[in-house]
Amino acid sequence: MITSLLAANRGEIACRVFRTCREAGIRTVAVHSDADENALHARVADAAVRLPGASPAETYLRADLIVKAAVAAGADAVHPGYGFLSENADFARAVLDAGLVWIGPPPEAIEAMASKTRAKALMGLAPLRADELTDADLPVLVKAAAGGGGRGMRVVRRLADLDGALEAARAEAASAFGDGEVFVEPYVENGRHVEVQILADAHGTVWALGTRDCSLQRRHQKVVEEAPAPGLSDALTEEIRALAVRAARAVDYVGAGTVEFLVADGRAHFLEMNTRLQVEHPVTEAVFGLDLVAEQIRIAEGHALAPEPPRARGHAVEARLYAEDPAAGWTPQTGVLHRLDVPDAVRLDTGYADGDTIGVHYDPMLAKAVAHAPTRAEAIRALAAALERATIHGPATNRDLLVRSLRHEEFASARMDTGFYDRHLASLTEPAPDPYAPLAAALAEAHGRSRFGGWRNLPSQPQIRRYAVGGAEHEVRYHHTRDGLTADGVRVVHAGADLVVLEAGGVRRRFEVARYGDQVHVNATTLTALPRFPAPTAERAPGSLLAPMPGTVVKVADGLITGSSVRTGEPLVWLEAMKMQHVIASPTTGTVTALQVTEGQQVQLGALLAVVESNQP
């Protein structure tokens, strides 16, 4: 019987595991890097152990330190979560060799399936040889052999880009999973990503818990998932389920796992088996009424599953909320998350609490929101409405993208595929701020200031405020009068510091307002208050390359120095933030007149990396 459990992970998944443990009466132990000393998962655990190390990201990849922490804290079991060491057979063995319970599949099953290359071989498939590729093989996908989450993946459409894609994928995979092995496989355009949740005990029972669709992906990272996968024929569904069970039985699998397929032209193509819990597991939990973490623990304790799984009921949809800015090329965002709250109608899994800081070292996912309803349409409607009404005060997020994606006709009619965002991202991210949000922000601000000098017996000039929102600048005019605040075209029903009520065209609307420095949140719209008299800004030389986010310089192009000649599009600096690499390329053909960074250097948002002087006419 497990009495104390260490989660060998961080953030949202560690908090998720701890929630089940609390309900089961199991004591919890967290591990944390120095950067995560005050993270939510370290605060909510019964005990927390520091993982020493120079790199906050690498500390969670130190199997020896994690096992030592489990023993020191008196834990008798280790749950790997997902990512980091969750699919590392050596880590599983180290846990078992220490006399601890491993809440995961046997190391032999991990070795057989956690490497995608070995898994394909086991299923009778073989990857392509990178050194034998021809134009006829294109497009291809370079993929990390370990891990997931879109890391270490690159689509290659030209042979000239292959070597660079292999190098970038290896570096990203090594950083995220401690394993730089990559392979190449055919890239199937516009298929559907469908997977099966597997749960198996040590007594020979294997459950195939329905299907999930994860086709809405951006940069190979899942954004929206649902269960069951809609629109599949009964025959194809049964084929996929049978293949998933076959894969599990082939390696004597025990525990929770996921078998993934790409469905195109009515056929299912095996992708991989993830020998761990998936980020999107809550949609399966909702449909089957299960707690998969609790089932993992029971299986690890030796309990047997029932002969058949529970019956599926209804439909569930999950959306991943990321701290990323569409106006800045979807770069990860950092800063204080002042408030995060969603309506009670949906489930929210998160690793953050109000006031926590989003750092640069880890994945930018803030939370997962999950809605469950009798039908797919009802679940989509509930989730879209909850996200739209959610209170998210802090760095920019993909909230608007999620709401618009859920309400898009192609998704609503279940005609989506993995090319959804290739076709629709531009239209889904067009700025559409609430036209009354700047006025509401200005009136809330005006309420908080002294009214002396605000109104006069004689008509006076209006008060003017300026805000930036959606990449545009908005000017707002209003008046202080004996009767209160007024503005042209609307009736100001109420103006308070945190609530403004306006009536226009006979329709009354409420605006909740919160301000943190220059950042103002009005319902779901985020604005930046601009100064009345802008301060002069430092001029940058033409061709200046600035850091699009805070992060670490992981590479400078070989031989690049001041005076180097470069061509348009040539990679110069590789910047890593939140486990993703971003290539900073030359904007023009010319000469490097300044190189301000070296490998390993930490840089802040907007920091000058290099300057390229153009020699083009």
Order of alpha helices (4+ residues) and beta strands (2+ residues): beta-alpha-beta-alpha-beta-alpha-beta-alpha-beta-alpha-alpha-beta-beta-alpha-beta-beta-beta-beta-alpha-beta-beta-alpha-alpha-beta-beta-beta-beta-beta-beta-beta-beta-alpha-beta-alpha-alpha-alpha-alpha-beta-beta-beta-beta-beta-beta-beta-beta-beta-beta-beta-beta-beta-beta-beta-beta
